[in-house]
């Protein structure tokens, strides 16, 4: 569902304006749970992508409370070359990702259009093959 959050869709567009992705970090619900360390009940799930001049962060506030906004934060070098930076926090809608996905499905059915193409599916298969090859190479190297 998270990929249907408006902030996620906006962030994908924002990634396209980055020169070269240097690092991407995903801190998800299945990741480390810091509550057991500091006893602060803070839900911290986010995706963050870094390039030389820009960082794009997608924050998922809480998966259990409907309609909490998903926020996109963009930090980039400030224009003018003075060494500063600027930050934008975009909260386009309060509509939850499930509702957005349901609306998208409705329009796909009503207008007989597809969300993805055969070319998208082919790229997905190619990506899966790359992941499997990398995993196999890693296993062969450790044996």
VOBA-1610 file (N, C-alpha, C; in pm, whole numbers, padded with zeros to 5 digits, always signed):
BEGIN
Unk+00081-00120+00000Unk+00000+00000+00000Unk+00085+00127+00000Unk+00201+00119+00063Unk+00280+00240+00079Unk+00319+00302-00054Unk+00334+00218-00158Unk+00376+00275-00285Unk+00265+00357-00349Unk+00144+00350-00297Unk+00035+00432-00348Unk+00020+00562-00270Unk+00098+00581-00166Unk+00093+00707-00091Unk+00139+00819-00184Unk+00069+00930-00181Unk+00099+01041-00271Unk+00243+01087-00256Unk+00294+01090-00135Unk+00432+01134-00113Unk+00530+01040-00182Unk+00499+00910-00185Unk+00588+00815-00252Unk+00590+00842-00401Unk+00472+00865-00460Unk+00465+00894-00603Unk+00539+01023-00636Unk+00525+01125-00551Unk+00598+01250-00572Unk+00748+01228-00560Unk+00788+01145-00466Unk+00931+01119-00446Unk+00992+01049-00566Unk+00917+00958-00627Unk+00968+00891-00747Unk+00997+00994-00855Unk+00910+01093-00871Unk+00937+01202-00966Unk+01060+01281-00924Unk+01074+01304-00795Unk+01188+01380-00743Unk+01319+01304-00766Unk+01315+01171-00755Unk+01436+01092-00780Unk+01487+01114-00921Unk+01395+01136-01015Unk+01434+01158-01154Unk+01516+01284-01175Unk+01506+01379-01083Unk+01582+01504-01097Unk+01720+01495-01031Unk+01750+01381-00970Unk+01880+01364-00905Unk+01985+01326-01010Unk+02107+01380-00992Unk+02213+01350-01088Unk+02247+01201-01088Unk+02286+01151-00975Unk+02327+01011-00961Unk+02299+00969-00817Unk+02227+00861-00800Unk+02198+00813-00666Unk+02325+00753-00608Unk+02365+00805-00491Unk+02486+00755-00425Unk+02454+00651-00318Unk+02337+00661-00258Unk+02302+00571-00149Unk+02151+00575-00129Unk+02092+00462-00098Unk+01950+00457-00066Unk+01934+00376+00063Unk+01853+00428+00154Unk+01833+00363+00284Unk+01684+00341+00307Unk+01651+00222+00350Unk+01513+00189+00384Unk+01511+00149+00531Unk+01435+00220+00610Unk+01418+00189+00752Unk+01271+00153+00767Unk+01243+00026+00771Unk+01105-00019+00766Unk+01065-00083+00898Unk+00941-00121+00905Unk+00887-00181+01027Unk+00959-00311+01060Unk+01015-00379+00960Unk+01086-00504+00987Unk+01230-00480+01028Unk+01273-00354+01027Unk+01409-00320+01065Unk+01426-00317+01215Unk+01537-00260+01262Unk+01563-00255+01406Unk+01455-00176+01480Unk+01418-00223+01595Unk+01316-00157+01675Unk+01385-00085+01791Unk+01397+00046+01779Unk+01470+00124+01879Unk+01394+00139+02010Unk+01264+00106+02012Unk+01186+00119+02135Unk+01246+00033+02246Unk+01303-00080+02208Unk+01361-00168+02309Unk+01490-00111+02366Unk+01547-00011+02301Unk+01671+00050+02348Unk+01641+00169+02437Unk+01558+00263+02387Unk+01535+00387+02462Unk+01395+00398+02522Unk+01308+00300+02498Unk+01173+00298+02554Unk+01089+00418+02511Unk+01121+00477+02395Unk+01041+00584+02338Unk+00958+00523+02225Unk+00825+00524+02236Unk+00742+00457+02136Unk+00728+00539+02007Unk+00836+00548+01933Unk+00838+00625+01809Unk+00842+00528+01692Unk+00742+00534+01604Unk+00741+00450+01485Unk+00827+00518+01379Unk+00931+00452+01337Unk+01025+00512+01243Unk+01039+00425+01120Unk+00957+00453+01019Unk+00969+00383+00892Unk+00986+00489+00785Unk+01092+00479+00709Unk+01116+00577+00604Unk+01205+00520+00496Unk+01199+00583+00380Unk+01290+00556+00270Unk+01365+00685+00244Unk+01495+00674+00220Unk+01576+00794+00198Unk+01674+00765+00085Unk+01682+00857-00011Unk+01772+00843-00125Unk+01862+00965-00130Unk+01993+00939-00145Unk+02093+01046-00143Unk+02160+01060-00279Unk+02186+01183-00319Unk+02273+01212-00433Unk+02368+01322-00388Unk+02455+01367-00476Unk+02555+01467-00437Unk+02491+01599-00394Unk+02382+01637-00457Unk+02323+01766-00426Unk+02184+01764-00367Unk+02129+01643-00343Unk+01990+01637-00297Unk+01967+01509-00218Unk+01882+01519-00114Unk+01836+01403-00038Unk+01684+01406-00036Unk+01621+01293-00068Unk+01475+01282-00067Unk+01437+01178+00037Unk+01349+01217+00129Unk+01306+01132+00240Unk+01154+01114+00233Unk+01108+00990+00244Unk+00965+00961+00253Unk+00940+00906+00392Unk+00856+00975+00469Unk+00827+00936+00607Unk+00687+00875+00617Unk+00680+00754+00670Unk+00553+00688+00696Unk+00528+00699+00846Unk+00429+00780+00885Unk+00410+00810+01027Unk+00371+00690+01111Unk+00265+00621+01076Unk+00218+00509+01157Unk+00125+00424+01071Unk+00148+00295+01063Unk+00064+00211+00978Unk-00071+00177+01039Unk-00093+00210+01165Unk-00213+00166+01234Unk-00320+00274+01249Unk-00288+00396+01214Unk-00384+00505+01226Unk-00417+00555+01086Unk-00543+00540+01047Unk-00586+00576+00913Unk-00573+00727+00891Unk-00535+00762+00772Unk-00530+00899+00722Unk-00418+00983+00779Unk-00320+00922+00845Unk-00203+01001+00879Unk-00127+01030+00751Unk-00078+01150+00736Unk-00013+01184+00609Unk+00122+01116+00592Unk+00153+01083+00470Unk+00288+01040+00433Unk+00356+01165+00382Unk+00474+01193+00432Unk+00541+01320+00405Unk+00666+01296+00322Unk+00687+01382+00223Unk+00811+01381+00147Unk+00890+01504+00188Unk+01016+01483+00226Unk+01105+01594+00260Unk+01220+01594+00160Unk+01246+01710+00101Unk+01355+01724+00004Unk+01454+01824+00062Unk+01578+01780+00078Unk+01686+01869+00122Unk+01786+01878+00009Unk+01820+02002-00027Unk+01914+02021-00137Unk+01997+02146-00117Unk+02104+02156-00194Unk+02190+02273-00185Unk+02109+02397-00219Unk+02133+02504-00144Unk+02063+02630-00172Unk+02124+02693-00296Unk+02042+02759-00377Unk+02097+02825-00495Unk+02190+02939-00454Unk+02286+02966-00538Unk+02377+03077-00511Unk+02515+03035-00468Unk+02533+02909-00434Unk+02665+02859-00399Unk+02721+02909-00267Unk+02635+02954-00175Unk+02681+03004-00046Unk+02708+02896+00056Unk+02688+02771+00022Unk+02715+02663+00116Unk+02596+02623+00200Unk+02484+02690+00186Unk+02366+02655+00265Unk+02282+02548+00197Unk+02172+02512+00264Unk+02079+02417+00203Unk+01937+02463+00230Unk+01847+02410+00152Unk+01705+02440+00170Unk+01630+02308+00186Unk+01517+02316+00255Unk+01438+02196+00280Unk+01292+02225+00251Unk+01227+02131+00182Unk+01084+02138+00154Unk+01019+02015+00216Unk+00908+02035+00283Unk+00829+01923+00337Unk+00694+01927+00267Unk+00665+01823+00191Unk+00545+01819+00108Unk+00447+01718+00167Unk+00329+01766+00200Unk+00219+01683+00250Unk+00102+01715+00158Unk+00095+01643+00046Unk-00001+01676-00058Unk-00145+01643-00022Unk-00164+01535+00054Unk-00300+01492+00085Unk-00303+01421+00221Unk-00420+01419+00280Unk-00439+01340+00402Unk-00510+01208+00371Unk-00534+01182+00243Unk-00598+01057+00205Unk-00500+00943+00222Unk-00544+00835+00287Unk-00453+00724+00313Unk-00425+00646+00185Unk-00315+00571+00187Unk-00268+00499+00069Unk-00370+00395+00022Unk-00441+00330+00114Unk-00540+00229+00076Unk-00650+00293-00008Unk-00701+00408+00035Unk-00806+00476-00040Unk-00756+00519-00177Unk-00633+00571-00184Unk-00576+00611-00313Unk-00564+00491-00407Unk-00523+00377-00353Unk-00510+00257-00436Unk-00647+00210-00484Unk-00747+00215-00397Unk-00883+00175-00434Unk-00939+00266-00543Unk-00916+00396-00531Unk-00961+00491-00634Unk-00891+00463-00767Unk-00762+00434-00761Unk-00687+00403-00883Unk-00743+00277-00950Unk-00773+00174-00870Unk-00832+00052-00924Unk-00967+00082-00989Unk-01048+00164-00925Unk-01178+00202-00979Unk-01163+00264-01118Unk-01072+00361-01130Unk-01055+00429-01258Unk-00994+00337-01363Unk-00909+00245-01323Unk-00854+00148-01418Unk-00965+00058-01474Unk-01060+00019-01388Unk-01171-00065-01433Unk-01268+00016-01518Unk-01307+00135-01472Unk-01406+00216-01542Unk-01355+00261-01679Unk-01228+00301-01685Unk-01173+00352-01811Unk-01097+00245-01890Unk-01101+00121-01843Unk-01034+00008-01911Unk-00888+00040-01943Unk-00818+00091-01844Unk-00676+00121-01863Unk-00595+00037-01765Unk-00469+00021-01797Unk-00384-00058-01709Unk-00288+00034-01633Unk-00255-00006-01513Unk-00163+00073-01431Unk-00020+00054-01477Unk+00013-00067-01519Unk+00148-00096-01567Unk+00140-00162-01704Unk+00252-00163-01772Unk+00256-00219-01907Unk+00334-00350-01908Unk+00333-00415-02022Unk+00411-00537-02039Unk+00560-00504-02026Unk+00600-00387-02074Unk+00740-00345-02062Unk+00780-00332-01914Unk+00689-00280-01831Unk+00716-00272-01686Unk+00735-00411-01627Unk+00651-00505-01667Unk+00662-00642-01616Unk+00795-00703-01658Unk+00836-00677-01781Unk+00964-00731-01829Unk+01080-00674-01747Unk+01076-00545-01717Unk+01182-00484-01635Unk+01182-00542-01494Unk+01064-00572-01441Unk+01057-00637-01309Unk+01124-00773-01311Unk+01097-00852-01415Unk+01158-00985-01427Unk+01310-00971-01440Unk+01356-00874-01519Unk+01500-00852-01534Unk+01563-00814-01400Unk+01494-00731-01322Unk+01544-00693-01190Unk+01553-00815-01098Unk+01449-00898-01098Unk+01452-01019-01015Unk+01568-01110-01055Unk+01593-01122-01187Unk+01705-01204-01234Unk+01838-01148-01185Unk+01853-01017-01189Unk+01976-00954-01140Unk+01996-00983-00992Unk+01890-00973-00914Unk+01898-01000-00770Unk+01937-01145-00745Unk+01875-01238-00818Unk+01907-01380-00801Unk+02051-01410-00841Unk+02098-01351-00952Unk+02237-01371-00994Unk+02334-01319-00890Unk+02304-01201-00836Unk+02393-01143-00734Unk+02396-01232-00610Unk+02282-01284-00569Unk+02277-01373-00454Unk+02352-01503-00480Unk+02337-01558-00601Unk+02408-01682-00635Unk+02559-01658-00637Unk+02602-01545-00692Unk+02745-01514-00696Unk+02801-01498-00555Unk+02723-01438-00467Unk+02767-01420-00329Unk+02781-01556-00259Unk+02686-01645-00283Unk+02692-01779-00223Unk+02810-01859-00277Unk+02835-01849-00407Unk+02948-01921-00467Unk+03081-01868-00414Unk+03088-01737-00391Unk+03210-01676-00340Unk+03241-01712-00196Unk+03137-01743-00119Unk+03158-01774+00023Unk+03183-01923+00046Unk+03162-02004-00058Unk+03179-02150-00041Unk+03323-02193-00051
//
